Amino acid sequence: MKVFTLFSFVFLYTFIACAQNPKETKANDIEITVSNSYSYEVLVPDLINPWGMAFLPDGSLLITEKEGKLIHFKDGTKIEIEGVPEVYNRGQGGLLDLKLSPNYTNDGYIYITYASTQGEGKGGNTALMRAKITGNMLTSQEVLYKASPNTTKGQHFGSRIAFDTDGHVFFSAGERGERDINPQDITRDNGKVYRLNLDGSIPNDNPFVNKSNAKTAIWSYGHRNPQGMIFNSKTNQIWVNEHGPRGGDEINIIKKGANYGWPVITYGINYSGTDITEETKKEGMEQPLYYWVPSIAPSGMALVTSDNYPELKGSLLVGSLKFVYLEALYLDNNKVVKREKLLDGIGRVRNVIQAADGFIYAGVEGVGIVKLVKN
């Protein structure tokens, strides 16, 4: 009887907390509609968790499977690339994002983020490496940055890669489940967006290069778990999407040295329904371009610039892991004015890119790589 009473009390407390918490019901006031204008063609079938992808100049495709496989898909055949470093394949960690160097035709490098087991402590943490593919081998491997210390926790590794037009590579690393320790401390890794030169050196104009004990690779901080990142060619800015807790997923425009607030401010709440903080705004902390309540669990992001999809041109595409669709967010002066579900029910959309051919491709867990086509 005592056990039942305790259980009932906890259940009732959580129910009341959820019912009364205004953040749980206060969403952006843009209702999402379902579009039936698009369908898909499967380009690469039978993939488990296609985290990252990049088309090579010959039209073949490189794909990372989170479990630790790098796949070269060419002429309808999957070829596994050998020599991939050991990854910490636990929870959200594993072999993550993949991008071609902006100078790929000259230097042949690909950039990869992954949960690396190297360094201090058990477990792993997010690392950025560059390498080349020679035949079916991953060669010329260089670890450009490795977050530390390792931890056996399975959450919040990030991680996406983007390049600006000035010779820099950006990548994200989540706060690794240490929300009260890492994201607000610039002397610690995690909960950050980093900026490096293409060779891994620290740019002289990074915001914290002259700050005592700071991690000088940091470009911005106060992040939770950024799993989408693009260089917006229209605004010359880095944009990210990141997971909130229960509610409060965000799209953020990344600024030099800026603090994005986690966990001091948030539009989300604890999974139990209780408050993390009552604050959603604070001086010196950035507001998101957009936030989702309830959470969609965003992963991957693309800006549509192609004439292949005139109705979508200028919009953002974001994968939803939670609600298994591809979301189109229509923009006007950097504000979201309309939302649509594309490919509703397709599965957990892990990644989305616009390729050099102008078509949109998405990585869907348990499905593979699909091409967005107009009905």
C-alpha positions as CSV (number, residue, x, y, z in Angstrom):
1,M,0.0,0.0,0.0
2,K,2.9,2.4,0.8
3,V,4.6,1.6,-2.5
4,F,1.3,2.3,-4.4
5,T,0.8,5.5,-2.5
6,L,4.4,6.7,-3.2
7,F,4.0,5.8,-6.9
8,S,0.6,7.6,-7.0
9,F,2.1,10.7,-5.5
10,V,5.0,10.8,-7.9
11,F,2.7,10.3,-10.9
12,L,0.3,13.0,-9.6
13,Y,3.1,15.4,-9.0
14,T,4.6,14.9,-12.5
15,F,1.1,15.2,-14.1
16,I,0.4,18.5,-12.3
17,A,3.9,19.9,-13.1
18,C,3.3,19.1,-16.8
19,A,-0.2,20.5,-16.8
20,Q,0.8,23.7,-15.1
21,N,4.1,24.4,-16.8
22,P,3.6,27.2,-19.3
23,K,6.6,26.2,-21.4
24,E,4.9,22.9,-22.1
25,T,2.0,24.6,-23.9
26,K,3.7,27.7,-25.2
27,A,4.9,26.9,-28.7
28,N,5.8,29.1,-31.6
29,D,2.5,30.1,-32.9
30,I,3.0,28.6,-36.4
31,E,0.9,25.5,-37.0
32,I,2.5,22.9,-39.2
33,T,0.7,21.6,-42.2
34,V,1.3,18.4,-44.2
35,S,2.4,18.7,-47.9
36,N,1.6,16.0,-50.3
37,S,3.5,17.7,-53.1
38,Y,6.7,15.6,-52.7
39,S,7.6,11.9,-52.6
40,Y,10.9,10.1,-52.7
41,E,13.1,7.7,-54.6
42,V,15.5,5.4,-52.7
43,L,19.0,5.9,-54.0
44,V,20.9,3.8,-51.4
45,P,18.7,1.1,-49.7
46,D,19.2,-0.8,-46.5
47,L,21.1,1.5,-44.2
48,I,20.8,1.4,-40.4
49,N,21.7,4.9,-39.3
50,P,23.2,7.0,-42.2
51,W,24.6,9.9,-40.2
52,G,26.6,11.8,-42.7
53,M,26.9,11.8,-46.5
54,A,28.8,13.7,-49.3
55,F,28.8,13.3,-53.0
56,L,32.1,13.0,-54.7
57,P,32.8,14.8,-58.0
58,D,32.2,11.6,-60.0
59,G,28.7,11.4,-58.6
60,S,29.4,8.5,-56.2
61,L,28.5,8.9,-52.6
62,L,30.3,8.6,-49.3
63,I,28.1,7.6,-46.3
64,T,28.9,7.2,-42.6
65,E,27.0,4.6,-40.7
66,K,26.9,5.5,-37.0
67,E,28.1,2.0,-35.9
68,G,31.5,2.8,-37.5
69,K,31.3,2.0,-41.2
70,L,32.3,4.3,-44.0
71,I,30.6,3.3,-47.2
72,H,31.4,4.3,-50.8
73,F,28.3,3.9,-53.0
74,K,29.2,3.7,-56.6
75,D,27.5,2.2,-59.7
76,G,24.8,0.7,-57.4
77,T,27.3,-1.1,-55.2
78,K,28.2,-0.4,-51.5
79,I,31.9,-0.7,-50.8
80,E,33.1,-0.5,-47.2
81,I,36.2,1.7,-46.8
82,E,38.8,0.1,-44.6
83,G,41.0,1.8,-41.9
84,V,38.2,3.8,-40.2
85,P,39.4,4.7,-36.7
86,E,37.8,3.0,-33.7
87,V,34.6,4.8,-32.7
88,Y,32.8,4.9,-29.3
89,N,29.5,3.5,-30.6
90,R,27.2,4.1,-27.6
91,G,24.0,6.0,-27.4
92,Q,24.2,9.0,-29.7
93,G,28.0,8.4,-30.3
94,G,29.6,6.7,-33.2
95,L,30.8,7.7,-36.7
96,L,29.0,11.0,-37.3
97,D,29.3,13.7,-39.9
98,L,31.1,13.8,-43.2
99,K,32.0,16.7,-45.6
100,L,34.4,17.1,-48.5
101,S,37.1,19.7,-48.1
102,P,36.1,23.0,-49.9
103,N,39.4,22.4,-51.8
104,Y,38.7,18.7,-52.5
105,T,39.7,18.8,-56.1
106,N,43.1,20.0,-55.1
107,D,43.8,18.5,-51.7
108,G,41.6,15.3,-51.7
109,Y,40.6,15.7,-48.0
110,I,37.4,14.6,-46.4
111,Y,36.5,15.8,-42.9
112,I,34.8,13.5,-40.4
113,T,33.5,13.9,-36.9
114,Y,33.2,10.8,-34.6
115,A,33.1,9.7,-31.0
116,S,36.8,8.9,-30.4
117,T,38.1,6.6,-27.7
118,Q,41.5,8.3,-27.7
119,G,42.7,10.4,-24.9
120,E,42.1,10.6,-21.1
121,G,39.4,8.5,-19.4
122,K,37.1,5.7,-20.4
123,G,34.5,6.1,-23.0
124,G,34.8,8.7,-25.7
125,N,34.2,12.2,-26.9
126,T,33.7,14.1,-30.1
127,A,36.7,14.5,-32.5
128,L,37.3,16.1,-35.9
129,M,39.6,14.5,-38.3
130,R,40.6,14.9,-41.9
131,A,41.7,12.0,-44.2
132,K,41.9,10.9,-47.7
133,I,40.6,7.9,-49.5
134,T,43.1,5.8,-51.5
135,G,41.5,2.9,-53.2
136,N,39.3,1.4,-50.5
137,M,41.4,2.7,-47.6
138,L,41.1,5.7,-45.4
139,T,44.6,7.2,-45.4
140,S,46.5,10.4,-44.4
141,Q,44.4,10.5,-41.2
142,E,44.9,13.6,-39.0
143,V,43.0,14.3,-35.8
144,L,42.5,18.0,-35.9
145,Y,40.7,18.4,-32.6
146,K,39.5,16.1,-29.8
147,A,37.2,17.2,-27.0
148,S,38.2,16.0,-23.6
149,P,37.9,14.3,-21.2
150,N,36.3,11.1,-22.3
151,T,33.1,10.0,-20.6
152,T,31.1,6.8,-20.7
153,K,27.8,8.8,-21.0
154,G,25.9,8.0,-24.2
155,Q,24.3,11.4,-24.9
156,H,25.0,14.7,-26.7
157,F,28.0,14.2,-28.9
158,G,26.7,16.7,-31.6
159,S,28.1,16.7,-34.3
160,R,28.0,18.5,-37.7
161,I,30.6,20.1,-39.9
162,A,30.4,23.3,-42.0
163,F,32.9,25.5,-43.9
164,D,32.8,29.2,-44.4
165,T,34.3,30.9,-47.5
166,D,37.4,32.2,-45.6
167,G,39.2,28.9,-45.0
168,H,37.7,27.8,-41.8
169,V,36.0,24.6,-40.7
170,F,33.3,24.7,-38.0
171,F,32.0,21.7,-36.0
172,S,29.8,21.1,-33.0
173,A,30.1,19.0,-29.9
174,G,27.2,18.5,-27.5
175,E,27.5,19.0,-23.7
176,R,27.8,15.2,-23.1
177,G,25.0,15.2,-20.5
178,E,26.9,17.5,-18.2
179,R,24.6,20.5,-18.6
180,D,25.7,22.2,-15.3
181,I,29.4,21.8,-16.0
182,N,30.4,22.1,-19.6
183,P,28.3,24.5,-21.8
184,Q,28.8,27.7,-19.8
185,D,32.5,27.1,-19.1
186,I,34.9,28.2,-21.9
187,T,37.8,26.4,-20.2
188,R,36.1,23.1,-20.8
189,D,35.1,21.3,-24.0
190,N,31.5,20.3,-25.0
191,G,28.4,22.3,-25.5
192,K,30.4,24.4,-28.0
193,V,30.7,25.2,-31.7
194,Y,34.4,25.2,-32.7
195,R,36.3,27.1,-35.5
196,L,39.6,25.9,-36.9
197,N,41.7,26.6,-39.9
198,L,41.5,23.8,-42.5
199,D,44.7,22.3,-41.2
200,G,43.5,22.2,-37.6
201,S,45.4,25.2,-36.4
202,I,43.6,27.9,-34.3
203,P,42.7,31.1,-36.1
204,N,44.3,34.2,-34.6
205,D,40.9,36.0,-34.5
206,N,39.0,33.3,-32.6
207,P,37.2,35.0,-29.7
208,F,39.0,33.4,-26.8
209,V,42.6,33.1,-28.0
210,N,43.8,35.6,-25.4
211,K,41.6,34.3,-22.6
212,S,43.4,32.5,-19.8
213,N,42.9,28.7,-19.8
214,A,40.2,29.0,-22.5
215,K,39.7,26.4,-25.1
216,T,40.9,28.6,-28.0
217,A,39.1,26.6,-30.7
218,I,35.7,27.7,-29.3
219,W,33.7,30.0,-31.5
220,S,30.4,30.0,-29.5
221,Y,29.2,28.3,-26.3
222,G,26.1,27.6,-24.2
223,H,24.9,24.8,-26.6
224,R,23.1,21.6,-25.7
225,N,23.4,19.2,-28.6
226,P,23.7,20.7,-32.1
227,Q,23.0,18.0,-34.7
228,G,22.4,20.3,-37.7
229,M,24.8,22.9,-39.2
230,I,25.1,24.8,-42.4
231,F,27.0,27.8,-43.8
232,N,24.1,30.0,-45.0
233,S,25.4,31.3,-48.3
234,K,22.7,34.0,-48.4
235,T,23.7,35.6,-45.1
236,N,27.4,34.4,-44.8
237,Q,26.6,32.9,-41.4
238,I,26.8,29.6,-39.6
239,W,23.4,28.3,-38.6
240,V,22.7,25.4,-36.3
241,N,19.8,23.4,-35.0
242,E,20.1,21.7,-31.7
243,H,18.1,19.5,-29.4
244,G,16.4,21.0,-26.4
245,P,15.2,18.9,-23.5
246,R,11.4,18.4,-23.4
247,G,10.6,21.3,-25.7
248,G,13.0,24.0,-26.7
249,D,14.7,22.6,-29.8
250,E,16.3,25.6,-31.4
251,I,17.6,27.1,-34.6
252,N,20.5,29.5,-33.8
253,I,22.5,32.0,-35.9
254,I,26.0,31.5,-34.7
255,K,28.0,34.6,-33.7
256,K,31.6,35.0,-32.7
257,G,32.0,34.5,-29.0
258,A,28.3,34.4,-28.3
259,N,26.6,32.5,-25.5
260,Y,23.4,30.6,-26.4
261,G,22.3,30.2,-22.9
262,W,22.0,26.5,-22.1
263,P,21.0,25.7,-19.4
264,V,20.6,29.2,-17.9
265,I,17.8,30.0,-20.3
266,T,15.7,27.6,-22.3
267,Y,12.2,27.2,-23.7
268,G,12.2,23.5,-22.6
269,I,11.6,21.7,-19.3
270,N,12.9,18.6,-17.6
271,Y,11.7,15.3,-19.0
272,S,9.8,14.8,-15.7
273,G,7.8,18.0,-16.4
274,T,9.6,20.2,-13.8
275,D,11.4,23.4,-14.6
276,I,15.1,23.6,-15.5
277,T,14.9,27.3,-15.1
278,E,12.1,29.9,-15.3
279,E,14.2,32.1,-17.5
280,T,13.8,32.1,-21.3
281,K,15.7,35.4,-21.9
282,K,18.7,36.9,-20.2
283,E,21.0,39.8,-21.1
284,G,24.2,38.6,-22.8
285,M,22.6,35.4,-24.1
286,E,21.3,34.9,-27.6
287,Q,17.7,34.2,-28.5
288,P,17.0,31.5,-31.1
289,L,15.9,32.3,-34.6
290,Y,13.2,29.7,-34.0
291,Y,12.3,27.1,-31.3
292,W,10.0,24.1,-31.3
293,V,7.6,23.2,-28.5
294,P,7.0,20.2,-28.5
295,S,10.4,19.0,-29.5
296,I,10.8,17.5,-32.9
297,A,14.3,16.1,-32.2
298,P,16.0,17.9,-35.2
299,S,18.9,16.4,-37.0
300,G,20.5,17.6,-40.2
301,M,19.7,20.8,-42.0
302,A,19.9,22.2,-45.5
303,L,19.1,25.6,-47.1
304,V,17.3,25.2,-50.4
305,T,19.0,27.4,-53.1
306,S,18.2,25.2,-56.1
307,D,15.8,25.9,-58.9
308,N,14.8,22.2,-58.8
309,Y,12.3,23.0,-56.1
310,P,10.9,26.5,-56.8
311,E,8.3,26.3,-54.1
312,L,10.9,25.4,-51.5
313,K,13.7,27.8,-52.6
314,G,14.9,29.9,-49.7
315,S,13.5,27.6,-47.1
316,L,15.3,25.5,-44.5
317,L,14.8,21.7,-44.4
318,V,15.3,20.0,-41.1
319,G,15.0,16.3,-40.3
320,S,12.7,15.2,-37.4
321,L,13.8,12.1,-35.5
322,K,10.9,12.1,-33.2
323,F,8.0,12.7,-35.6
324,V,9.6,10.9,-38.6
325,Y,9.2,13.6,-41.3
326,L,11.3,16.2,-43.1
327,E,10.3,19.7,-42.1
328,A,10.3,22.7,-44.4
329,L,10.6,26.1,-42.6
330,Y,9.8,29.0,-44.9
331,L,11.8,32.2,-44.1
332,D,11.1,35.9,-44.5
333,N,13.9,38.2,-43.3
334,N,15.3,35.4,-41.1
335,K,12.0,34.7,-39.5
336,V,10.0,31.4,-39.9
337,V,6.7,32.3,-41.4
338,K,5.4,28.9,-42.5
339,R,6.0,25.2,-41.6
340,E,5.3,22.1,-43.7
341,K,5.8,18.3,-43.1
342,L,7.4,16.7,-46.2
343,L,7.6,12.9,-46.5
344,D,5.4,12.5,-43.5
345,G,5.9,9.1,-41.8
346,I,9.0,8.2,-43.8
347,G,11.1,7.3,-40.7
348,R,13.7,9.0,-38.5
349,V,15.3,11.6,-40.8
350,R,18.9,11.8,-39.7
351,N,20.4,14.1,-42.3
352,V,19.5,16.2,-45.3
353,I,21.7,17.9,-47.9
354,Q,21.4,19.7,-51.2
355,A,23.8,18.1,-53.6
356,A,25.7,19.7,-56.5
357,D,23.0,18.5,-58.9
358,G,20.6,20.7,-57.1
359,F,18.5,17.8,-55.7
360,I,17.7,17.2,-52.0
361,Y,18.8,14.0,-50.4
362,A,17.9,12.7,-47.0
363,G,19.4,10.0,-44.8
364,V,16.6,8.0,-43.1
365,E,17.3,5.4,-40.4
366,G,16.3,1.9,-41.5
367,V,15.5,3.1,-45.0
368,G,18.7,4.6,-46.6
369,I,19.5,7.6,-48.7
370,V,16.4,9.0,-50.5
371,K,16.0,11.7,-53.2
372,L,13.2,14.3,-52.8
373,V,11.0,14.4,-55.9
374,K,8.1,16.5,-56.9
375,N,4.8,14.7,-57.4
